[in-house]
Amino acid sequence: MSYAPGSETIGIIGYGNQGRPHALNLRDSGRDVVVGLREGSPSAERVREDGLRAVSLEAAARCDVVALLLPDERMGEVWRDHVAPVARDGQMLMFAHGFAIHFGLIQPLAGMDVALVSPKGAGKWVRAMYEAGSGLPALVAVHQDATERAVARAMDYAEGIGATRVGTRTTTFRAETITDLFGEQAVLCGGIPALIQAGYETLVDAGYEPEDAYLECVYEAKLIVDLMLAQGLAGMRRAISPTAAYGGQRAFHRLVNDQTRTEMKRLLNEIEDGSFAQEWVQAAPAGVPVPPGAEPLDAARASLMQEWPEWRPMGAPTSAPRP
Ligand SMILES: NC(=O)c1ccc[n+]([C@@H]2O[C@H](COP(=O)([O-])OP(=O)(O)OC[C@H]3O[C@@H](n4cnc5c(N)ncnc54)[C@H](OP(=O)(O)O)[C@@H]3O)[C@@H](O)[C@H]2O)c1
């Protein structure tokens, strides 16, 4: 079947972290975009201020491409109540993450294309990098190719949000979903914050100044990650002092040991067997419990910003020169 890139209407459902940047980038890339919102949505005004057209969920769901950019745990009900009743063969259902399809919250019509374009990063960067003339790289996967043009349609969407300016990788819904959830839990949103907080608390409990502990355990974490991204792990180790390198290798296996790796494997198993997804969908109405103990770190940050008004914790160089 022939396909003209950029020719289809795109309904973006949800105007949050990902929905807004996707809608704005697609519009600025010349695509025909509307934004579907629930009745009385607080986002309607922002959509209008951004120069886009806000429509009902059902109206957006009638577009050629329907992008569900909602909290993953809400996708099932929005699909059931607003999208499925108007769904038709030949449409493309688009996602930024595979959760709802992989864990069976949504069963699309057999005649629909189903794909994901998952930018590797938060929505604010999807927009900021696009505006800077670049983009965020993205994973692309096709779950269902009813029209035999699902890949072309997905790549057209990836181009519209700016991802192809940098690069895309083809994957599967399963791999995208599992690796994303595991990365969030074991490293990005679980492991790293826990390690940072435990390091801070160890110093403060031993009587050291909270501001000094903050600089060492929080602020410098960004600098070391920036070094790893810019120069690789080996380059980072070459760039730090021999004392830091020696002390680091000494702590390396004591902190991440067999017990830590066993826990990581357990987290992965719970994601793979679907028990995490089931637990989260059931727990979501009660909201997300916040681990205790973050306030002192944020107070130390505020204290430093007051002491050093010129200090920009985010303002450190984001890339070091290549070796
Ligand atoms: N956040 C990230 O950095 C990131 C990165 C990569 C991929 N993703 C994926 O992108 C997708 C969207 O995530 P997100 O973080 O952008 O979501 P989000 O910001 O939490 O989505 C908020 C939007 O969803 C709407 N919404 C929530 N519940 C609704 C309901 N029951 N009916 C209708 N609309 C509803 C909200 O409507 P109102 O405006 O009316 O409140 C709002 O516009 C997910 O699949 C996620 O996994 C996210």
The ligand as an SDF file (V2000), in Angstrom:
LIG
                    3D

 48 52  0  0  0  0  0  0  0  0999 V2000
    7.9170   10.9470   31.4240 N   0  0  0  0  0  0  0  0  0  0  0  0
    8.9480   10.5740   30.6900 C   0  0  0  0  0  0  0  0  0  0  0  0
   10.0190   11.1190   30.8030 O   0  0  0  0  0  0  0  0  0  0  0  0
    8.7990    9.4850   29.6490 C   0  0  0  0  0  0  0  0  0  0  0  0
    9.8940    9.1190   28.8660 C   0  0  0  0  0  0  0  0  0  0  0  0
    9.7320    8.1760   27.8390 C   0  0  0  0  0  0  0  0  0  0  0  0
    8.4870    7.5910   27.6580 C   0  0  0  0  0  0  0  0  0  0  0  0
    7.4410    7.9310   28.4860 N   0  0  0  0  0  0  0  0  0  0  0  0
    6.1320    7.3130   28.2390 C   0  0  0  0  0  0  0  0  0  0  0  0
    5.2850    8.3070   27.6940 O   0  0  0  0  0  0  0  0  0  0  0  0
    3.9230    8.0260   28.0280 C   0  0  0  0  0  0  0  0  0  0  0  0
    3.3220    9.2270   28.6870 C   0  0  0  0  0  0  0  0  0  0  0  0
    3.9910    9.4630   29.9080 O   0  0  0  0  0  0  0  0  0  0  0  0
    4.0080   10.9250   30.5370 P   0  0  0  0  0  0  0  0  0  0  0  0
    5.0290   10.9160   31.6260 O   0  0  0  0  0  0  0  0  0  0  0  0
    4.0970   11.9390   29.4450 O   0  0  0  0  0  0  0  0  0  0  0  0
    2.5420   10.9790   31.1630 O   0  0  0  0  0  0  0  0  0  0  0  0
    1.9250   12.1640   32.0330 P   0  0  0  0  0  0  0  0  0  0  0  0
    2.7410   13.3990   31.9120 O   0  0  0  0  0  0  0  0  0  0  0  0
    1.6890   11.6730   33.4230 O   0  0  0  0  0  0  0  0  0  0  0  0
    0.5140   12.3620   31.2990 O   0  0  0  0  0  0  0  0  0  0  0  0
   -0.2920   13.3920   31.7160 C   0  0  0  0  0  0  0  0  0  0  0  0
   -1.3990   13.5910   30.7100 C   0  0  0  0  0  0  0  0  0  0  0  0
   -2.2590   12.4410   30.7160 O   0  0  0  0  0  0  0  0  0  0  0  0
   -3.5930   12.9050   30.8780 C   0  0  0  0  0  0  0  0  0  0  0  0
   -4.4000   11.9170   31.6050 N   0  0  0  0  0  0  0  0  0  0  0  0
   -4.0920   11.2870   32.7560 C   0  0  0  0  0  0  0  0  0  0  0  0
   -5.0790   10.4430   33.1010 N   0  0  0  0  0  0  0  0  0  0  0  0
   -6.0510   10.5720   32.1480 C   0  0  0  0  0  0  0  0  0  0  0  0
   -7.3160    9.9690   31.9410 C   0  0  0  0  0  0  0  0  0  0  0  0
   -7.7970    9.0570   32.7950 N   0  0  0  0  0  0  0  0  0  0  0  0
   -8.0330   10.3370   30.8650 N   0  0  0  0  0  0  0  0  0  0  0  0
   -7.5570   11.2430   29.9900 C   0  0  0  0  0  0  0  0  0  0  0  0
   -6.3570   11.8560   30.1240 N   0  0  0  0  0  0  0  0  0  0  0  0
   -5.6020   11.5080   31.1940 C   0  0  0  0  0  0  0  0  0  0  0  0
   -3.4740   14.1600   31.6670 C   0  0  0  0  0  0  0  0  0  0  0  0
   -4.6610   14.8720   31.4420 O   0  0  0  0  0  0  0  0  0  0  0  0
   -4.9440   16.3450   32.0730 P   0  0  0  0  0  0  0  0  0  0  0  0
   -4.0880   17.2470   31.2560 O   0  0  0  0  0  0  0  0  0  0  0  0
   -6.4010   16.4890   31.8270 O   0  0  0  0  0  0  0  0  0  0  0  0
   -4.5410   16.2580   33.5190 O   0  0  0  0  0  0  0  0  0  0  0  0
   -2.2210   14.7930   31.0600 C   0  0  0  0  0  0  0  0  0  0  0  0
   -2.5270   15.5370   29.9010 O   0  0  0  0  0  0  0  0  0  0  0  0
    3.9790    6.7930   28.9330 C   0  0  0  0  0  0  0  0  0  0  0  0
    3.7730    5.6500   28.1440 O   0  0  0  0  0  0  0  0  0  0  0  0
    5.4010    6.8280   29.4590 C   0  0  0  0  0  0  0  0  0  0  0  0
    5.8750    5.5610   29.8820 O   0  0  0  0  0  0  0  0  0  0  0  0
    7.5670    8.8640   29.4430 C   0  0  0  0  0  0  0  0  0  0  0  0
  1  2  1  0
  2  3  2  0
  2  4  1  0
  4  5  1  0
  4 48  2  0
  5  6  2  0
  6  7  1  0
  7  8  2  0
  8  9  1  0
  8 48  1  0
  9 10  1  0
  9 46  1  0
 10 11  1  0
 11 12  1  0
 11 44  1  0
 12 13  1  0
 13 14  1  0
 14 15  2  0
 14 16  1  0
 14 17  1  0
 17 18  1  0
 18 19  2  0
 18 20  1  0
 18 21  1  0
 21 22  1  0
 22 23  1  0
 23 24  1  0
 23 42  1  0
 24 25  1  0
 25 26  1  0
 25 36  1  0
 26 27  1  0
 26 35  1  0
 27 28  2  0
 28 29  1  0
 29 30  1  0
 29 35  2  0
 30 31  1  0
 30 32  2  0
 32 33  1  0
 33 34  2  0
 34 35  1  0
 36 37  1  0
 36 42  1  0
 37 38  1  0
 38 39  2  0
 38 40  1  0
 38 41  1  0
 42 43  1  0
 44 45  1  0
 44 46  1  0
 46 47  1  0
M  CHG  2   8   1  16  -1
M  END
$$$$
